Amino acid sequence: MRAIGATWLDQQLIDGGKRLGVQGFGDEVRKALEHRAEFLASIGLAERHGSRVSLVRNLLATLRDREVSEVARTMAAETGLAYRPMVDGQRATGIYRRSVMLASGRYATLDDGLGFSLVPWKPVIEQRLGQQVAVTMSGTWASWEMERRGQSI
């Protein structure tokens, strides 16, 4: 409930918990949502208005960006490589070194020899571990390019 990244609970908060039951698991989730809302308020991403909670605009993107930045700082300190954040429309090439699982989802580490980027992972790249790949960002979506017998996949 204190995760910096975007979680399933955050999506439930955005949806207002409309699909949750009032007993059993639904009741447990509602309690977890209350704790999550308190945490988000404590870090300035939500405000309480009595029993209602107002979330900041683009909550999921804000949480995802904060988590990726925090993990990138740690990885940069561990590896000595500079973190190179990817932006919308940017294309980058490098070696797919590893994946990391975050609260916001799985990310691939792309090493360009001078630094690294964290890019949303897709199953298709796992077989390319240690190989040169290219990626183009479109919003929060990554389009991966890999050579297979002269063709991009």
C-alpha positions, 0 to 999 in steps of 0.5 A, spaced: 500 500 500 506 504 500 508 502 493 511 508 489 509 505 482 502 505 479 498 499 482 492 495 481 489 499 487 490 505 484 486 503 478 480 501 483 481 508 486 480 511 479 474 507 478 471 508 485 471 501 487 464 500 483 465 493 481 467 491 488 462 487 493 461 489 500 463 482 503 469 478 503 474 479 498 471 486 496 471 488 503 478 487 504 479 491 498 475 497 500 480 497 506 486 496 502 483 502 498 482 506 504 490 505 506 492 507 499 488 513 499 491 515 506 498 514 503 497 517 496 494 523 500 501 523 505 505 524 498 501 529 495 497 525 490 490 525 493 486 530 498 481 527 502 474 531 503 470 528 508 469 521 506 471 522 499 478 522 495 480 527 490 486 524 486 491 528 482 490 528 474 494 523 471 495 519 477 497 512 474 502 516 469 505 520 475 506 514 480 509 510 474 514 516 472 516 516 480 517 509 480 521 508 474 526 514 476 527 512 483 529 505 480 533 508 475 537 512 480 538 506 484 541 502 478 545 508 476 548 508 482 550 500 482 552 500 475 555 507 474 552 508 467 547 514 466 540 513 466 537 516 459 529 517 460 525 515 454 520 520 451 514 520 446 517 519 439 524 517 441 527 511 438 533 508 441 538 502 440 542 498 445 543 491 448 537 488 452 541 487 458 535 484 463 528 486 465 526 489 472 519 488 475 516 494 478 509 495 481 508 499 475 509 493 471 515 490 467 521 494 464 527 492 460 534 495 461 536 497 454 544 499 454 547 503 449 554 503 451 554 510 455 548 509 459 541 505 460 534 506 459 528 503 462 523 501 457 516 497 458 517 490 457 514 485 452 514 478 452 517 478 444 524 481 447 525 476 452 528 471 447 533 477 445 536 478 452 544 480 451 542 482 443 542 489 440 534 491 439 531 498 438 525 501 441 521 507 439 516 510 445 509 512 443 506 515 450 507 509 455 507 504 449 514 501 447 514 498 439 520 494 439 524 492 433 529 486 432 532 483 426 530 476 424 533 474 418 533 481 415 526 482 417 524 487 423 519 483 428 
